[in-house]
Amino acid sequence: MSELVIFVVAGAGALAGALTLILAKHPVYSALGMLGTLFSLAVLYVSQLAHFVAAVQVVVYAGAIMTLFLFVIMLIGVDQVEDTSETIRGQRVGAIGVVAAFAILSGYLWLSGIFSWEVVGTGTEPVNGSIEATGQLLFAEWVLPFEVTSLLLIVASVGAVGLALFKPRKAEDE
Amino acid sequence: MTVGPAWYMLLAAGLFVIGIAGVLTRRNALIMFMSIELMLNAVNLTFIAAGTALGDLSGQVAVFFVLVVAAAEVVVGLAIVVAVYRRRGTANVDELSEMSG
């Protein structure tokens, strides 16, 4: 029962944040809606015993990534009014049609019961998402992907520094 | 009434659809970017729900990798947005049409 209450409240929060994200005129409100969605998802993770992932979600996503987004919004977009004219005619109508089709497909799949699988195999005991269990899996079975992601992060950092050293004045001289 | 994996899948589908709508209808590069992050989060929710339903912790480990890739993507993507803004003075994707033929 308590899981149902948590699901309804946090799920409604997540959907409300997502709708705020795409409907708000001002980018700062969009970022705040995104923040609400991230916190609601962290609550849902905790209700499924994914404690460490929930903590990482709050610290990395809501903390680091959204702060970066807010920095950039303050830097470039805070007083810009979005141009709502359509470059491609009928794009928004088409987009909403595509989205509605996807939503109907999702609802159909849900009603068809394809997701109502039973717990199989080792799933007789609940998943333990503690730091110990997650870390053991991460550094044993998944250690190669883990090391590759460190390479990915270094490449991303170098790329970001390279882009930051970009000089617009040189482009004007040409 | 227990909350099965189908409920989480439906919520994740809803979040993903909202993210698609954001990318397709908004023209501000930052909001489109946040919509992409929203879609990544919807996928993370399906990973967690499926991992819990199947009793497999690997679902939670997969979320870590999605999170790392999302962080790297945000770093590079925001650097590109800032670089474009410094050069063009706009973050509207419709005005960035220099590469069209």
Interface residues (C-beta under 8 A of the other chain):
Chain A: M1 E3 L4 F7 G11 A14 L15 A18 L19 L21 I22 P27 S30 A31 M34 T37 L38 L41 L44 Y45 Q48 L49 A50 F52 V53 V56 Q57 V60 Y61 A64 I65 L68 F69 V72 I73 L75 I76 G77 Q80 E82 D83 T84 T87 Q91 R92 A95 I96 V98 V99 F102 A103 S106 G107 W110 G113 F115 S116 W117 V119 V120 G121 T122 G123 T124 E125 P126 V127 N128 G129 A133 T134 L137 L138 E141 W142 P145 T149 L152 L153 V155 A156 S157 G159 A160 L163 A164 F166 P168 A171
Chain B: M1 T2 V3 G4 P5 A6 W7 Y8 M9 L10 L11 A13 G14 L15 F16 V17 I18 G19 I20 A21 G22 L24 T25 R26 R27 N28 L30 I31 F33 M34 S35 E37 L38 N41 N44 L45 I48 A49 G51 T52 A53 L54 G55 D56 L57 S58 G59 Q60 V61 V63 F64 F65 L67 V68 V69 A70 A71 A72 E73 V74 V75 V76 L78 A79 I80 V81 V82 A83 Y85 R86 R87 T90 A91 N92 D94
